[in-house]
Amino acid sequence: MSETTGVVSAEIERVGEELRSRQRFLLTAHEGPDGDALGSLLGMHHLLTQLGKDSVMFLAAKEFPLPIEYRFLPLEEVFHEPPADMADRTVVFLDCGNIDRMPVDFLTDGGNFTINIDHHHDNTRFGDVNLVDVDASCTAEIVYDLSLLLGATITREMAAALYVGLITDTGKFMYENTNAHTHRVAAELIDAGVDVDDTYRRLYEHVPLEKLRLIARALESIQRHCDNRLIVSYITAADYEATGAGEEMTEGVIDHLRSIDGAKVAAVVRDLGNRGRAARKVSLRSSEGDVDVSAIARKRGGGGHKRAAGFSTDLEFDDLVEFLAAEVVAQLGS
């Protein structure tokens, strides 16, 4: 069990009681799910199934295809529509900082008892019961702690899912959210059967040529603002067409920007295409932690971590850059 505060200890005990006493669950995560969202989703599904519960996973059809990196995850059983007995199910939100990050009417209309499990510092505690541990490196780590509390066996399948959440949300154990407990959890998951080499290769080394071409175009479009402290790249619809890449292939592009010498904030802006959503998606990273990018994202209806956040917008690119630059200057000073 992680070294939790009294408040978090009480929260995890309460969530444990709810999971024990209830029988039917629907699990979901935030839109545009990353490795932690998907790993936590799968890990919790395995946990509840092992406990004899009726568990289904839900992600909207628009989330597929998933980014290349995550397509090896066994998500064939994910529902894209509400099950017929939805009214009888408890909804468990995983890795979802606020209810607006899962904009699906049947999940946000308040008709179901909800459990909110997350580690984002700006979580709005929208659930009927909330387990928000901001000291956890990732939501997958919290699911691991819940598994121990409930006396579950960490199976190979559960461990593999949770390890994906662990390795991706800690930046391969390089981000500041990595701590001693994170490494202890990683060791336990490896002992449970995680193939470290295979997981790493599937996440980071199965790169299609189209994605490399997209990365090249993204790097060619780099702009520097705020005395080189803000680095911005814009991936347009024309870039996708020219490279043959899909929108899901933008995963990881921002890591190249955040590594530029002198960068405080990296931003990747990308066109979303005609999906009935906002025109553009913005991903933000704070290279050294001097800027809280989640505060910037929240001003546009998004959210995330202090060092990794995002939002969707209809702003034109030039207006968007002006907004980002003003926010960076407001936090860093001129």
Buried (B, 14 or more C-beta within 10 A) or exposed (E): EBEBEEEBBEBBEBBBEBBEEBBBBBBBBBBBBBBBBBBBBBBBBBBBBBBEBBBBBBBBEEBEEBBBBBEBBEBEEBBEEBBEEBEEBBBBBBBBBBBBBBEBEBBBEEEBBBBBBBBBBBBBEBBEBBBBBBBBBBBBBBBBBBBBBBEBEBBEBBBBBBBBBBBBBBBEBEBEBBBEBBBEBBEBBBEBBBBEEEBEEBBEEEEEEBBEBBBEBBEEBBEEBBEEBBBBBBBBBEBBEEBEBBBBBBBBBBEBBBEBEEBBBBBBBBBBEEEEBBBBBBBBBBBEEEBBBBBBBBEBEBBBBBBBBBBBBEBEBEEBBEBBBEBBBEBBEE
